[in-house]
Amino acid sequence: MLFPMFGFALLAFLILALVVAVAVFFIFKSGEQGKTKLNGCAGCAIGFALLAIAGLGALGLVFVSVVSLPSEAVRHGPVKALEFHWDESAPAPDEPGRQAAASPLHVRVEMRGVKDHADVMKWLRKRTKSETHIAVHEEVGEDGEAYTVAELSLPVSKNQRRELKELRSQLERDMPDFNIPSGVRIELRGPND
């Protein structure tokens, strides 16, 4: 059963309303033969108090829902993992013998399940530069399930490459014991993970 995280706020609100309703019932329940212990003003005050508690609970629920909406969208979205890798051995853009697809920056996007390759390519082409090399294929995971993978080789200009090399050399100089990674993998946990 899929239960969104903001559902806990709804449960807390319902429990709070139940506690208040039971407390009001026991304190002000009717006397003998239908006589009540409340006068008109006290009944209105209790009604307004319950309305205020319900309003605060509803505002809290809306706030929690809005705050947790992006994380819920990621949990239920199509992307399973992102992987960024920097390849130092890739030739520079102006080096002879450079292949069209050779680029030092590679992005790998793993999707949940098998997607239509044409739809994935169309979606990526609209959001990337024309020089970006894109390959979409299917792979089978360790659990035996097939999933779609999109691999992108992003173009890096000569100036950008020089700036990145300078940044890396500064980091190596300032932190000699720090092992600078050549890539990073981000896994987005889904509702069934």
WONORLIN-V523157 format. One record per pair of residues at least 24 apart in sequence whose ideal C-beta (glycine too) atoms are under 7 Angstrom apart, sorted by the first residue. I is the first residue (numbers start at 1). J is the second residue. D is the distance in Angstrom with one decimal. If there is no record, write none. Layout:
I_J_D, I_J_D
This chain:
2_191_5.2, 4_72_5.5, 5_68_5.0, 5_72_6.9, 6_64_4.7, 6_65_4.4, 6_68_4.8, 9_60_6.2, 9_61_5.1, 9_64_4.0, 10_61_5.7, 13_57_3.6, 13_60_6.7, 13_61_5.7, 16_53_6.7, 16_57_6.2, 17_53_6.7, 17_54_6.4, 17_57_6.6, 20_50_6.3, 20_53_5.8, 74_188_5.6, 75_189_6.7, 75_190_5.8, 75_191_5.7, 76_191_6.2, 78_111_5.1, 78_112_5.8, 78_115_6.9, 79_109_6.1, 79_111_6.0, 79_188_5.9, 80_110_4.6, 80_111_5.9, 80_112_4.8, 80_147_6.6, 80_188_6.2, 80_190_6.9, 81_110_4.2, 81_185_6.4, 81_186_6.5, 81_187_4.7, 81_188_6.5, 82_109_5.8, 82_186_4.6, 83_108_4.0, 83_183_6.5, 83_185_4.6, 84_183_5.6, 84_184_5.3, 85_182_6.3, 85_183_3.5, 86_182_5.3, 86_183_6.3, 92_158_6.2, 92_161_6.3, 93_157_6.6, 93_158_5.6, 94_158_6.2, 101_133_4.3, 101_153_5.5, 103_133_6.9, 103_153_3.9, 103_154_5.9, 103_155_5.9, 103_156_6.2, 104_156_5.6, 104_161_6.7, 105_154_4.4, 105_156_5.5, 106_151_6.7, 106_153_5.6, 107_152_4.4, 107_154_6.4, 108_149_6.4, 108_151_5.2, 109_150_4.5, 110_147_5.9, 110_149_5.4, 111_147_5.9, 111_148_4.5, 112_147_6.6, 112_190_6.2, 113_147_6.1, 114_138_6.0, 114_146_5.2, 114_147_6.5, 114_148_5.6, 115_148_4.3, 120_148_6.3, 120_150_5.7, 124_150_6.1, 128_152_6.8, 129_155_6.5, 131_155_4.2
